[in-house]
C-alpha cells in the first residue's frame, strides 16, 4: 500500500475514534499514508504515529444537541471537499475515503469528487447483518414490522427479542434512518465496501448470512492487546495509570473484578449500589471505573473506596487493564469495543447491557461464545446484588468459561497474525482498491 493516501473520517466519541485510530495505525504499518479527520477539539491526546496526520473540522457548534449529525454534515462536507482539493494541489491526493457509521454523507463527498470510499463499521458483523436484513430493498424485514411482543429472525443469529434488536435500528430512534441510508448507498454502488472490526472465526454465521455482492471485509480485532498502545481520547485522561497498575501488580492472578460501562452510559445510583453490595459481599478486590459525569458523586466514590476492597478510578487504559494477569473478570455493558477487548484479553464477562447493540452482544457472549454470562435485570431494569453475586461466582469460578476465553483469545490472535483471516482480508481489500482507484 506504499504511497496510497487514506482519509479516515470519524466522530470524536471514544467508541468511534478508538477503533478508527487503531485502523489508521494498521494502515500506516502496511505502508500507507493516513489522514485522520475528526471534529475540532475532538481529541485531547494526539499520539504521534509515523505516516499519520490529523485534520480537524467544525462540528457546526451542535455537540450534544439533537440536530448534531445534521450540523456536522453541513460543516463537514464543505470542509472535507476543500481538504481533498488542497491535498491534490499539494501532490498528496487522497486515494481512498473511509467513514464512520454516523457519517454516511462522506460517501456523497467521495462520489462527488470521484474518490472510492468504504464504511468502517465499528460494531459487530452481527450488528451489520441486522442492519442489512432489516433495510435491504429486496425482502428486508423492515423495522416497522418488528413486533414489540414477538421475536425477529435474522439469518445467522439466534432469535432476537424486540429488546435485543440494536435499539438504534428501531423506528423510535433517530439513527435508524442513518443506518437505512448506509444500505441504500451499498446497494446503489457495487464498488462500495465495508470494513468491520471483527473476525471470521468469531462471527462466522453472521458473516455467511451477508450475501457476496455486499463487499464486507472483517479486519479485526483492531485492538492488539499491546498494553503500551498509544492512548487516544476525546475527553478522558489516563492520569491514574501508575496508581491502578501498581495496585493490580499487588493482586494475585485472576483475583480482581474489573467494572466499567464504556464511555457514554450513566448508571442509576441504585444500580451502582447493587453492584457495590454484590462485590463486597463476595469479597473480591475490584477496580471500578466511575466516570466523572459532573454528578457530584465524590461522597459515593469515597464510601465505595473506604468500605470495599477496591480501587475506583475516573478512567483507565482499558486495554492495559484487561491484559493484566490480576484481572479475573469484566463486569461490562457489552459495548462492542469492550466486548472485543475482553476477547483479546481472554477475560470472562458479566454482561449488564443497557441499550444500543449491548443486549445482542451480551446474548452472543452467553449463548453463542460461552465466554461469560448475562445478568438478569429486575422489573425496574436493575441487576440486583444477588444476581450480581450469582454471575460473579460463575465467571470467577474458572472451568469451562475460562477455557472458552483462552480459545477465543487464541482465535483472535490467529486472525490478525500473518496469513490469518483478518490479515488476508486487509490485503484483499488493498487489492480491490488498486482495481477501483
Ligand atoms: C458505544 C455504544 O454504547 C456501544 O454499545 C457500541 O457498541 C459502540 O458505541 P461505548 O458505550 O463507549 O460505545 O462502549 P465501547 O464500545 O465498549 O467503547 C468504549 C471504549 O472506551 C473502549 O474502547 C474502552 O477501551 C474505552 N475505555 C472505556 C477506556 O479506555 N477506559 C475506560 O475507563 C472506559
Boltz pocket constraint, residues with backbone or C-beta under 6 A from the ligand:
constraints:
  - pocket:
      binder: B
      contacts: [[A, 14], [A, 15], [A, 16], [A, 18], [A, 122], [A, 123], [A, 260], [A, 261], [A, 262], [A, 263], [A, 264], [A, 265], [A, 289], [A, 314], [A, 315], [A, 316], [A, 317], [A, 318], [A, 319], [A, 334], [A, 335], [A, 336], [A, 337], [A, 338], [A, 339], [A, 341], [A, 355], [A, 356], [A, 357], [A, 358]]
      max_distance: 6.0
